[in-house]
Every structure is written in structure tokens, then in C-alpha cells.
Amino acid sequence: MTHETPFITTIVVGLVLAFVFGAIANRLRLPMIAGYLMAGVVIGPFTPGYVADQNIATELAELGVILLMFGVGLHFSLRDLMSVRRIAIPGALAQIGAATLCGVALAWALGWGLGAGLIFGLSLSVASTVVLLRALQERSLIKEDRGRIAVGWLIVEDLVMVIVLVVIPPLSSLLGGRAVPIEEGAAEVVSLGFGPVAATLMITAVKVAGFIGLMLVVGRKVIPLILHYTAHTGQRELFRLGVLAIALGVAWGSATFFGVSFALGAFFAGMVMAGSSLSAQAMKDTLPLRDAFAVLFFVSVGMLFNPGVILASPLSLLATVAIIIAVKASVAYGLVRAFGHDQNVAMTIAASLAQIGEFSFILITMGVTLSIAPPEARDLVVAGALVSILLNPVLFGLLDRYVARSAASAAAPVNADPSTPVPDAIAAQADPGTAA
């Protein structure tokens, strides 16, 4: 008997092909991410054969983002976040501005309008949560200074994108798209004499502030209590269920009631839970699910890729990739150095942010849906994301080699003059016969 099970089929086919292509990529000494992306291309709508349900794949990928950000929050305290605010806030804003301006310039060269250019540029400005955190966690950099700066920078970018996604609909007609009616709450504020944009910004600010306040005041007391209660029951299964319920519940509630992204809500849930002595066990218990759904994220990205853009617009694609990698990395490197950090920190931040991902897809899709940006803009963003995600492990590999060489050079003896007296202990190690 045949059953229609698109949800199960998407998971099974996605994970099986990710395993097959991931193994092939590993055999060829390529990043396994390349295999996951290829699995998505194979089951995507632009290649022949089986086509997976793209909406289901996207939602499964969102679960991976939630669990990943929750895990980062478990390793990231409020003190860590505040300690990097002086570089993360101006750095993220400056990088977003630079990438957006370059995107507007490229859009103008392609004959698009200003609104399309703004949406396109903003889509190129925000880094992928999954790619950045995966690279940092593989190198155990989350707790280091450069890891804290990168995560703080990412949080600022996410907050900016949350505001952008809320503001774009009421501005749609001004940006060259179709008019969208403002939501009921904003309409009430407009009736008090405020403009639609100002009303939307006020409501967004109140919602975000309300969520953060609720998590820091109520969540810091309630979440650890729930965690300790489930741990003292002695039921390991109940503890794991409690951790997942908190992570997913807070993420869903933040998006549903406060308009905050799933990722940001999950991050604050993890950061609040970090105050509990059970945070390490919570992190360990969510690790397998996090890895599995992170793989599905890369598969979902591959499904969006239209190979035809390579032949149709090769120069535009090269320019898009240059903005994502060269411009963003250069701006990040210069800003971090300007704030007095050493070269290793600056290069790590530059490599971390030289890619795009989740918010980019959401933003450019909204732009196309509202008729602000042309479909070609979405193809370029997705193709640019695919290329930058593939190249990001290569950038980190080069960075690892550079750091290793720098460490070896620093450890090498400075003075190798043979006339310099050698201590007896070192001479004895070099010539055992003399010592005897």
C-alpha cells in the first residue's frame, strides 16, 4: 500500500544523500559541506529526478538553526555579550553598510531600481549562523576573544535583520514594490499621529525590548528551576525532553509573540540556561539533533540553487561573490584592526563573516514576493551563498595554516649565533658523550 509521506521522505532522502555525497567529499579531501550542498542540488527543482518538498526542508533547516543558536547561548554569558559590544555594534553596522552600498552599485549596473538594490545589498551583508558557528565550534573558538567578537557581531547582524524584515512591508510601495497594508497594532499607533514607518519601528522596538527583558528577568529564574527539577527526577529522558522543550518553546514563542527570529530567541534561551550547573549536560544531550538538522540546512540551501545562473550571468555572479567574500572580509579585517586587536583575531573575524545564509534567503525572497526585486536577484543571492559556503572552509583552512606558522615562528630561537655560550644542561642533551 502506498502512503503519501512528504515529511518523512524529505528527511530520509535528504540525510541519505547528504551521507553519500558527504562521504565522497571526504574521500576527495573536500569540505563535507560541499557534499551536503550537492545533495540538495540533486533533489532540488532545477535538476531532473526526485524533487523534495522545499517548504518542509526549509522548516527542518530552521530547527537546525534553533538548536545551534541554543548551543551557542549555553556557552555565551551576558557578560561575554556586553564585553564585545564596543566592537560588535559599530563593526556589524559598518559592514552591513559597506556591503549594502556595493550591492546597490551592482544592482544599478544591472539596471535594477534603488529598492531592489537595497534588498539585494542587505541580503549580501548578513552572515550565516550555521556556517559561522560550525567553523568556530570545530576549532573551539567560542570562548576565545575572537569567538566572542564573531558571535557578538552575528547577534547584532541578526537584530538588524529582524528590524529590516519588519520595516520592509510598510515601505514596499516606496521601494518600487506593491503596497502592503500595515498590521493592526501599527495602524493604532498611526492614528496617534505617527507615520507608518515610525509606528512599525516603535512596535518592533517595544516587542524586542519586552522579549529581552522577560528572558533576563523571568527566564533567568524560571528556566534553571525547570532544568534542576527535571534533573532531580532521575529520569534522563525527561531531562532531555525538558531541554528541547525550553529551546524550541522559547524560540517559537519569541517569533510568535514578540516578532523576534527563531535563532535569536533560541540564543537567549541558551544564554539564560547557561547560568545553571547543568548547562554542560544540556549541551551534550542536544548535540546529535543539532548536527543532524544542521546537515539538513545545507541540503535546503542546495535545493535553492539554480545552476542556470552560472551560464546566464557569470560576471554578475562573480561580482556578487566578490562583495560577499572580498568586501565583507576586508571591511571586517580593517575594523577589527582599527579597534586594536591583533592580526589573528582580525583574520578570524574576516573569515567568519565572508559568507551569507539564512537571513539572506528570507530577505531576498520577501523582496521578490513584494515585487521589489527581480527573480534574478534571488538567483544571484542563492548562488553567491552556495559559493561562499563552499569557500568558507577553505578560508579557515588557510587561516589555520597561517596561525600554525605564526606560532612556530614565535617559538623558534631568535639567536642562533654559534659563538653564543650554551648552557651546560642543553649541551649535555645535545652530546650525551660529553656529559658522561
N, C-alpha and C positions, 0 to 999 in steps of 0.2 A: 504494500500500500504506500502511495506517495504522500509525503507531508510537505507543506509549504513552510519552511523554517528559515527565512532570510537572516534572522539574527544569529542563529547557530551556524548557518552556512558561512556567513561573513567572518565569524570568529575562527572557525575551523580552517577555511581556505586561506585566510589572512595569515594565521600563525604557521600553518604547514608550509606555505610558500616562503614566508619570512625565514623559517628554519632552513629550507633548501637553499635559497639564494644567499642567506647569511653564511651557511657552511661553505658555499662556493667562493664567496668573497673572502672568507677567512683563509681558504686554501690558496687563493691568488694573492694573499697578503694585502688585501684591500680592507678598508674600514667596513665592519659588518653593517653599518648604517646603509652603505651602498646596496647591499643585498636586500635589506628591508624596503628601501625605496623602489628597487626593481620589482619586488613582489607586488607593490602597489600599482606600478605601471602595467604589469601583466594582467591584473584583474580590474584595471580601470576602464572607463568608457571609450578611450581613444585607441585601444588595441583590440584585435579580434579575440573571440572566445568568451569565456565566462566573465560577466560583469557583476561585481559585488555591489551591494546596496551602499551607496556613498553616504547617505544620511546616517545609517547605522554605524558605519566605520568612523565617521566624524564624532559621534557621541561616545563611542568606545575610546577613541583617542583622547577625548576630553577627560575621561576617567583617569587616564594615564597622567595627564597634566595635573589633575587634582591631587592624586597620590604623590606625585613627585614634589609638588609645592608643599604639601603637608610634611613630607620628609625633610625638606629644607627648613621649614619652620621649626621642626624638632631640634635642629642643630643651630638655630639662629635666634638669639635672645633680642629683646627690645633694646638692650644696651648696645648690642652689635649694630643694630639698625641705626640708632642715633649716633653712633661713633663715626659713621661714614657719611652722614647727611651733608656735610660741608663740601664733599666732592661729588657725591652721588646725585644730588639735586641739580646743581649747575651743570655738571658733566652730562647727565642724561638730557637735560633741556637743550644744551648747546648741540649735542649730537643729533637730536631729533630735528632741530632747526636746520643744521647743515645738510642732512640727508633729504629733508623735505624740499629745501631750495634747489638741490641738484635734481630731484625728481620733477619739480616744476619746470626746470630748464629743459630736461629731456622731453617732457610732455609737450612743451612749447615747440621744440624742434620737430616733434611728430605731428604737430597740427592739432593737438587737443586743447581744450579750454582750460582756464585757470582752476576751476573747480576740480576737473579731472586731474590736473597736475598736483593739486594739494592732496587729494585722496591717494594718488599714486605715490607721491613723495612720503607721506606719512606711513604708508604700507611698507616702504623700504627702510623706515627708520627704527622699527622696534624688533628686538632680538627674540628668538625662540626660547621659551622657558625650558623646554625639554632638552634641546641641543646644548644650551649653556650649562645647565645643571648637570647633565650627564658627563660633560667634559670635566667639570670641576670635581664631581664626586669620584670619577675614575682616578683622579690624581690627589684625592684627599686635600683639596684646597679650600673647602667651605669655611673652615675655622681659621684659615690664614688671613692676613691682611688683604691680600689681593682677592681672595674668595669673598670676603665680606663686602669689599668695594663692588665687585661684579654683581653680587646678589642685590645689594642696595640700589645699584644703578638699574637693575632689572625691575625692581619694585617700583621705582619712580616712573620708568617707561610704562609699566602696566597701569599705574594710576592715571597717567596722561592719556593713555588709550581708552580707559574707561570713560573719561570725560569726553574725549573726541567722539566715541561711539554714541554718546547720549546727545551731543550737540549737533551732529551732522543732520539727522532728520529734520529738525525745525529750520535748518539753514539750506535744505536741499534746493529749494527754488532759487535762492541767491547764488548757489554754486552751479547752476545750469541744469539741475535735475527737476523731477516732478515734485510738486508741493505735497507735503505730508502734514496732516492735522496734528497739533501738539496734544500731549496727553492731558488728562483731566486735571491733575494737580497743577500743572504748569498753566493751564487756562485760568484757574482761580487766581494765581499769582499775577497773571497778565491783567486780570480785571482790576487789580490794585494799582495799576499804572506802570508796571514794568514791561519791557519788551519781551518777545518770545525767547530770545537767546538768553537774556539776563535771568528770566524766570527759570529756564531749564538749568542754567548753571547754579542758581541758588538751591534748587531742589536737589540736584546732584551732590552739591557740597554738604547739604544737611544730611542726606542719606549716608554718604561715605563717612562723615564725622560721627553719625549715630552708630553705624556698624563698628567702627574702630573703638568708640567709647564703650559700647556694650561688651566687646570682646575683652578690653583691658580692665574693665571694672567688674563685670559679672562673670565673664568667661574665665578669668584668671582664678576665680574661686570655685566655680561650678565644675569646670572640666576636670581639674585634678581630683576633685572629690569623687566624680563618677569613675574615673580611672582607678583610684585606690579601692573603691568599693568593689568593682568587678575583679580586681586582683585578689582581694581578701576572700572572695567566694571560693577560691581554689580551683575554679573552672577555667582552664586555659582557653577553651573555645569561647567562653563568654567574654574573656578579656579581649581577644582578637576582634570579636564582633563589636565590642564597645569602642575600640579604636577606630574601626572602619565606620561605625555609625556616627562618631563625632566628626571624623574627617569629611565624610560625604554629606552629612547633615548640615554642618556649618557652611560648607561650600554651596550647597543648594539653597540654604536659607539666605546667604549673603546675596546671591544673584536674584532670588525671587522677591525678597522684601526690601533690599537696600540698593539694588541695581549694580552691585559690585561683581566683578568677574568671579567665576568659579575658582580660578587659580589664586586670586588674592585672598578670597575667603578661606581656602584651604591653608594658605600660608599662615594666616593669623591663628587659625585653629591649632596648627602645629607649634607656633611660637608660644602660645598660651600653655599648651601641653608640655612644653619644654621645661616649665617650672616644676614638673613632677619628677620624682626619682625613678619613675617607671618609663620615662621617655625613651631610653635606650631599647628597652624591650618592645615598646610600641613601634619603634623604627624597624627593628628586626622582623617583627611579625607582618609588617606591610610591604617588606622588600620584594617578595616574589610577585605579588599582584602589581606592584609598581613597575617592575621590569617588563612583565607581560603586556601591560597596557601601553607602556612607552613604545614597545615594538609596534603595536597597532597604530600609534600616532604616525610613525614613519611610513607605514603602509598606506595610511589615509592620505598622506602628502603625495606619495607616488601616484595614487589614483587621480589626483587633480591635474597631473602633468599632461600637457598636450604636446607630443613630440613635433607636431607640425610647426610650432612657433620657431623651432631651430632653423627650418628652411625658409619660413615666411619672413622672419625678422631677425636675422643673425646679428646685425650691427646693433639693433635696439637691445637685444638680449645681452650682448657684451657690455653695452653702456649700463644696463641695469645691474649686472653683476659687479661692475666696477664701482658703482655707487654703494652697493651692499658691502663689499669687501674693502676696497681701497679707501673710499671716502670715509666710511664709518670707522674703520680701523685707524686711519691717520688722525682723524679728529679725536678719537678716544685716547690714542697714544699721546698726542700733544697736550691734551687737557690734564691727563694724569701726571705727566712730567712737569707741567706748569704748576701743579699743586705740590711739587716737591718729592714725589715718590720715585723710587729707582727704576732702572730700565726693565728689570724682570717683572715688576708689578705692572708697568705701563704696557708691556708686550702681552702679558696675560689678559689684561682688560681688553686690549685691542683685538686679540684672537677670539675672546669670548663673545664679543658683540658683532663680529664680522659675519653675521648670518641673520635670517629672518624666519618667521614661523607662524604660530597660531593666530596672533592678533592681526598679522598681515593679511591672512586669508579672510578673516571675519570682516576686516575693514574694506578690502577691495571688493569683496562680494556685496557688501552693503552699497558701495559706490555704484556698482554695475546694476544692482536691483533698483536703485533710485534713479537710474539713467544719468548719473553724474559722470561716470567714467565709462569708456567703451569696453567691450569684451576683450579687446586686445590688451588692455591694461591688466586684466586679471591673468591672462596667459603669461604675460611677462613677469608678473609678480610670482606666480607659481613656479615658472621655470627658473627665475632667479633664486627662489627659495631652495629649489632642488639642487642647483649647482652649488650654492653657498653651504648647504648642509653637507654635501659630499666633500667639499674642500675644507670644511672646518676641522675635521680630524687631521688632515694634512698640515694645516697651520699649527695645530697643537703639537703634532709630531716634530715639526721644525723648531717650535718653541722649546720642547723638551730637550732636544739636542743642543740648542744654544745654552740653556740653563746648565746642562751637564758639562759642556765645555767651559763655561764660565766658572763653575765650581772647581773643575780640575785645574784651571789656570790659577785660581786663587790659592789652591792647596799646594801648587808646585813651589819648590825652593826659589827664593829670589836671587841669592848669591851663590853661584856655582864656581867661584874662583878657587883653583887648586891650592893657592898659597894661603887660603883662609884656614886657621887651625881647626882641626876636627876633634870634638870631644872624645875621650877615651872609650866611652860606652858605645858610641856609634862606630868608632874604628874597630872595636872588638867584634861587633856584629858583622862588619864587612869582611874581616880577616880573622877567622877563628884560630888559625895557627899562630898569629901574633899574640892573641890573647893568652894562648896556652904558654 
